[in-house]
């Protein structure tokens, strides 16, 4: 795997550092999927789990869509693969392709970046329906870092099971 990720600044401001950590974790997920066929990306971790690398990409597309577009930007749009709000449904990528999942994920990442850049500060808020509370862009970005970090650990194990590749 080529490691083209850019690490966070060692002396950056809050927003720059949070943005860089989020982008680093996004790049980590992409790196874990590099060089694999659609079939390999759909390889399950272990029965009965439906968890796959492609499923993680789909799941993170849903997470990006929810937190940035629906919560912070207030867009009334449906989820792509989780119509009932069950984000685990996106893990089952048995009928999905790299092209489809990555296009959706990249689209959501680009929307998220535009929304974040347009926000005047990390104190901008949006309504999180499930919690019934307003949340800050800061919380959203930190939550996404947490979500990516956790799932990148899963991606490490999935990738090792597919072809033995381990690493950052």
C-alpha positions as CSV (number, residue, x, y, z in Angstrom):
1,X,0.0,0.0,0.0
2,X,1.2,3.5,-0.9
3,X,1.0,5.8,2.1
4,X,0.2,9.2,0.6
5,X,-1.6,10.5,3.7
6,X,-0.8,13.9,5.0
7,X,-0.5,14.0,8.8
8,X,-2.0,16.7,10.9
9,X,0.0,19.8,11.7
10,X,2.0,19.7,14.8
11,X,1.4,23.3,15.7
12,X,-1.9,24.1,13.8
13,X,-4.9,25.9,15.2
14,X,-8.0,24.0,16.3
15,X,-10.0,24.0,13.1
16,X,-7.0,23.2,10.9
17,X,-6.0,20.4,13.2
18,X,-9.4,18.8,13.4
19,X,-9.9,19.1,9.6
20,X,-6.5,17.5,9.0
21,X,-7.2,14.6,11.4
22,X,-10.5,13.9,9.7
23,X,-8.9,14.0,6.3
24,X,-6.1,11.7,7.5
25,X,-8.7,9.1,8.7
26,X,-10.6,9.4,5.4
27,X,-7.4,8.8,3.5
28,X,-6.6,5.8,5.8
29,X,-9.9,4.1,4.8
30,X,-9.2,4.6,1.1
31,X,-5.6,3.3,1.6
32,X,-6.9,0.1,3.2
33,X,-9.0,-0.6,0.1
34,X,-6.2,0.2,-2.4
35,X,-5.5,-2.5,-5.0
36,X,-8.3,-4.8,-4.1
37,X,-10.9,-6.2,-6.6
38,X,-14.6,-5.7,-6.0
39,X,-14.8,-9.4,-4.9
40,X,-12.0,-8.8,-2.3
41,X,-13.7,-5.6,-1.1
42,X,-16.9,-7.6,-0.5
43,X,-15.1,-10.4,1.4
44,X,-16.8,-10.8,4.8
45,X,-14.9,-10.7,8.1
46,X,-16.5,-13.9,9.6
47,X,-20.0,-15.3,9.7
48,X,-22.5,-14.2,10.6
49,X,-21.1,-10.6,10.2
50,X,-21.8,-8.8,7.0
51,X,-18.9,-6.5,7.6
52,X,-16.7,-5.8,4.5
53,X,-14.3,-3.1,3.4
54,X,-16.8,-2.1,0.8
55,X,-19.5,-2.1,3.5
56,X,-17.3,0.2,5.6
57,X,-17.0,2.7,2.7
58,X,-20.8,2.6,2.3
59,X,-21.3,3.1,6.0
60,X,-19.0,6.0,6.2
61,X,-20.8,7.6,3.2
62,X,-24.0,7.4,5.2
63,X,-22.3,8.8,8.3
64,X,-20.8,11.8,6.4
65,X,-24.2,12.4,4.7
66,X,-26.1,12.3,8.0
67,X,-23.8,14.5,10.1
68,X,-22.8,17.1,7.6
69,X,-25.7,17.4,5.1
70,X,-28.7,16.4,7.3
71,X,-27.6,17.7,10.7
72,X,-25.3,20.7,10.1
73,X,-26.7,21.8,6.7
74,X,-30.3,20.9,7.5
75,X,-30.9,19.1,4.2
76,X,-34.0,16.9,4.1
77,X,-32.5,14.0,2.1
78,X,-32.9,10.3,2.5
79,X,-30.1,7.9,3.4
80,X,-28.6,5.9,0.6
81,X,-28.5,2.4,2.0
82,X,-30.1,2.7,5.4
83,X,-33.7,3.7,4.7
84,X,-34.9,2.8,8.2
85,X,-32.0,4.6,9.9
86,X,-30.2,1.3,10.5
87,X,-26.6,2.3,9.6
88,X,-25.5,-1.3,9.9
89,X,-27.5,-2.1,6.8
90,X,-24.9,-0.3,4.7
91,X,-22.3,-3.0,5.8
92,X,-24.0,-5.6,3.5
93,X,-22.3,-4.7,0.3
94,X,-23.0,-8.0,-1.5
95,X,-24.6,-6.3,-4.5
96,X,-22.3,-3.2,-4.5
97,X,-19.2,-2.3,-6.5
98,X,-16.1,-0.3,-5.8
99,X,-17.2,2.3,-8.4
100,X,-20.7,2.8,-6.8
101,X,-19.6,2.8,-3.2
102,X,-16.5,5.0,-3.7
103,X,-18.4,7.5,-5.9
104,X,-21.1,7.9,-3.2
105,X,-18.5,8.2,-0.4
106,X,-16.4,10.7,-2.3
107,X,-19.5,12.7,-3.1
108,X,-20.4,12.9,0.6
109,X,-16.9,13.8,1.6
110,X,-16.9,16.7,-0.9
111,X,-20.3,17.9,0.4
112,X,-18.9,17.7,4.0
113,X,-15.8,19.7,3.1
114,X,-17.9,22.4,1.4
115,X,-20.2,22.6,4.4
116,X,-17.3,22.8,6.9
117,X,-15.4,25.4,4.9
118,X,-18.6,27.6,4.5
119,X,-19.2,27.5,8.3
120,X,-18.1,30.6,10.1
121,X,-16.7,28.6,13.0
122,X,-16.8,25.3,14.7
123,X,-19.5,26.7,16.9
124,X,-22.1,26.5,14.1
125,X,-24.9,24.2,15.1
126,X,-27.4,21.9,13.6
127,X,-30.2,19.8,14.9
128,X,-29.5,16.1,15.6
129,X,-32.9,14.5,15.4
130,X,-32.1,11.2,17.1
131,X,-30.7,13.0,20.2
132,X,-33.3,15.8,20.0
133,X,-30.6,18.4,20.5
134,X,-28.5,20.9,18.7
135,X,-24.9,19.9,18.2
136,X,-21.8,22.0,17.1
137,X,-19.8,21.4,14.0
138,X,-16.9,20.8,16.4
139,X,-18.8,17.8,17.9
140,X,-19.7,16.5,14.4
141,X,-16.1,16.7,13.2
142,X,-14.7,15.0,16.4
143,X,-17.4,12.4,16.2
144,X,-16.4,11.6,12.6
145,X,-12.8,11.3,13.6
146,X,-13.9,8.8,16.3
147,X,-16.1,6.9,13.8
148,X,-13.3,6.7,11.2
149,X,-10.6,5.7,13.7
150,X,-12.8,2.9,15.1
151,X,-13.7,1.6,11.6
152,X,-10.2,1.9,10.3
153,X,-9.2,-0.6,13.0
154,X,-11.8,-2.9,11.5
155,X,-10.4,-2.2,8.1
156,X,-6.9,-3.2,9.3
157,X,-8.3,-6.6,10.3
158,X,-10.3,-7.0,7.1
159,X,-7.4,-6.2,4.9
160,X,-5.1,-8.6,6.7
161,X,-7.7,-11.3,6.3
162,X,-7.9,-10.7,2.5
163,X,-4.3,-10.6,1.5
164,X,-2.1,-10.4,4.6
165,X,-1.3,-6.7,4.3
166,X,-0.8,-5.0,7.6
167,X,0.3,-1.5,8.6
168,X,-0.7,2.0,9.4
